[in-house]
Amino acid sequence: MGKFIIRNRIRRLRFDSEEMTQQELANRAGCTRQTIIAIEQGKYVPSLELAFGIARSFDVPLERVFHCEEIE
């Protein structure tokens, strides 16, 4: 079984949501702005609870925010 990397579309979704700020998303998802920054940059993988909270903030399915890519 190979290794995986988790990617996200948070920045794109924020832009498409009337240019929502990182702080606004953090408030809606129940985390800090620093956490949103780290997730957007791929430096931090959120818990399932936070991932679902982020998806709910955009009113989209989880798969629209996060996707998994296999790396060799």
Contact map, one row per residue, 1 for C-alpha under 8 A:
111000000000000000000000000000000000000000000000000000000000000000000000
111100000000000000000000000000000000000000000000000000000000000000000111
111110000000000000000000000000000000000000000000000000000000000000000111
011111000000000000000000000000000000000000000000000000000000000000011110
001111100000000000000000000000000000000000000000000000000000000000011110
000111110000000000000000000000000000000001001000000000000000000001111000
000011111000000000000000000000000000000001000000000000000000000001111000
000001111100000000000000000000000000001101000000000000000000000011100000
000000111111100000000000000000000000000100000000000000000000000111000000
000000011111110000000000000000000000000100000000000000000000000010000000
000000001111111000000000000000000000000100000000000000000000000000000000
000000001111111100000000000000000000000000000000000000000000000000000000
000000001111111110000000000000000000000000000000000000000100000010000000
000000000111111111111100100000000000000000000000000000000000000000000000
000000000011111111110000000000000000000000000000000000000000000000000000
000000000001111111100000000000000000000000000000000000000000000000000000
000000000000111111110000000000000000000000000000000000000100000000000000
000000000000011111110000000000000000000000000000000000000000000000000000
000000000000011111111000000000000000000000000000000000000000000000000000
000000000000011011111101100000000000000000000000000000000000000000000000
000000000000010000111111100000000000000000000000000000000000000000000000
000000000000010000011111110000001001100000000000000000000000000000000000
000000000000000000001111111000011000000000000000000000000000000000000000
000000000000000000011111111100000000000000000000000000000000000000000000
000000000000010000011111111110001001000000000000000001001000000000000000
000000000000000000000111111111111011000000000000000000000000000000000000
000000000000000000000011111111110000000000000000000000000000000000000000
000000000000000000000001111111000000000000000000000011001000000000000000
000000000000000000000000111111100000000000000000010011011000000000000000
000000000000000000000000011111110000000000000000010010000000000000000000
000000000000000000000000011011111011000000000000010000000000000000000000
000000000000000000000010011001111111000000000000000000000000000000000000
000000000000000000000110110000111111100000000000000000000000000000000000
000000000000000000000000000000011111110000000000000000000000000000000000
000000000000000000000000010000111111111000010000000000000000000000000000
000000000000000000000100110000111111111100000000000000000000000000000000
000000000000000000000100000000001111111110000000000000000000000000000000
000000000000000000000000000000000111111111110000000000000000000000000000
000000010000000000000000000000000011111111111100000000000000000000000000
000000011110000000000000000000000001111111100000000000000000000000000000
000000000000000000000000000000000000111111110000000000000000000000000000
000001110000000000000000000000000000011111111000000000000000000000000000
000000000000000000000000000000000000011111111000000000000000000000000000
000000000000000000000000000000000010011011111100000000000000000000000000
000001000000000000000000000000000000001001111110000000000000000000000000
000000000000000000000000000000000000001000011111111000000000000000000000
000000000000000000000000000000000000000000001111111000000000000000000000
000000000000000000000000000000000000000000000111111100000000000000000000
000000000000000000000000000000000000000000000111111110000000000000000000
000000000000000000000000000011100000000000000111111111000000000000000000
000000000000000000000000000000000000000000000111111111100000010001000000
000000000000000000000000000000000000000000000001111111110000010000000000
000000000000000000000000000111000000000000000000111111111000000000000000
000000000000000000000000100110000000000000000000011111111100000010000000
000000000000000000000000000000000000000000000000001111111111110110000000
000000000000000000000000000010000000000000000000000111111111100000000000
000000000000000000000000100110000000000000000000000011111111000000000000
000000000000100010000000000000000000000000000000000001111111000000000000
000000000000000000000000000000000000000000000000000000111111100000000000
000000000000000000000000000000000000000000000000000000111111110110000000
000000000000000000000000000000000000000000000000000000110011111110000000
000000000000000000000000000000000000000000000000001100100001111111000000
000000000000000000000000000000000000000000000000000000000000111111100000
000000001000000000000000000000000000000000000000000000100001111111100000
000000011100100000000000000000000000000000000000000001100001111111100000
000001111000000000000000000000000000000000000000001000000000011111110000
000001110000000000000000000000000000000000000000000000000000001111111000
000111100000000000000000000000000000000000000000000000000000000001111100
000111100000000000000000000000000000000000000000000000000000000000111110
011110000000000000000000000000000000000000000000000000000000000000011111
011110000000000000000000000000000000000000000000000000000000000000001111
011000000000000000000000000000000000000000000000000000000000000000000111
